[in-house]
Amino acid sequence: MKQEAYSVAEARDQLAALVHAAERGRTVRITRRGKPAAVLISEREFRRSRRDTARGVGDAIRAWRARYGGVALTDAELDSWRDRRSGTVPDLGA
């Protein structure tokens, strides 16, 4: 298990070992047709990343509001920016 990335087929064949590696803190990259497709991480790392993302989005909104101070936005306008697909992070940098 010294590879940095595994194809979907390799990951399927070695799933138990890769899950153990992720639990020990290793990041396991999975590719499809040679291109990055997914990353396997521990539950602990996943929860940490979700907390960081939530905090990061709030910070981005506060920075945006500070930069464009007098801009009034309705709740409906703000809600329209929300991406309702699971596991996505909106691009606030544009």
N, C-alpha and C positions, 0 to 999 in steps of 0.2 A: 504493500500500500504506500509506495513512495511517490506515486504520480501526483501532480498538482491538479489535473483535471481528468474527469472520467466521462466517457460517452454515456448516453442514456442506457445502452445495453450493458456496459460494464458496471454502471451504478446499480442497475437492477440485479445483476448477478452477485454483487458484493454489498448489497444494501445493509445488512446487519453490521458488517465491519465498518462501513462508512458512517452509520449512525453512531456507533461506539466512538469513532474518531471525532465526530462532531461533538459528542458529549464531553470529550476530553479537551475541547477548545479548538480543535482544528476546523478550518473552513474548507469545505469540500465543494469544488466547482464541477458542474455537470454541463456537458456540451451536447449539442445536437448538430450533426453534420459538420463538426469541427468548430462551431460557433457557440459562444457562451449562451446557455439557456437557463440555468438555475444555480442556486447556491444552497448547500445544506449546512445549516448551523444549529447549534444547541438551542433548546428552549430558552435557556437563561440568556443567551446572546440575542435571540429573537425579541424577548421581552425588553431587554435593555435598548435595543435598536428602536423599538416602537416608542419607548419613553423619550429617547433622543429626538425622534422625528416629530413627535407631538410638541415637544418643547421648541424645536427648530421652526416649525410652522408658525407658532405663536410669536416667536421672536421676529420672524420675517414679516408678519402682519404689523407688528408694532413698529418696526423699522420703516415699512411702507407708509404707515399713517404719519410717522414723524416727518418723513420726506415730503409727503404731499398733504401736509397738515389740514388745509381748509376743504379738502374734498369730502363731500357728504355722500355716503353710500347707504342705500336702503338695505334692510335685511334680505329682501328678495334678490338684489344685485349680488350681495355676498354669497347667498345660497346658490346662485346660478354658477358660481365658480367651483363649487364642490364636485369632486369626481366621486361618484357613488360606487365605482367598481372596487371590489375588495382588494386591499393590499397595494393601492396606488398612492403616490405622493404627488400633489399638484406642483406644477412648475411655477413658482412665484418669482423667478429671476428674470422673466422676459420683460 
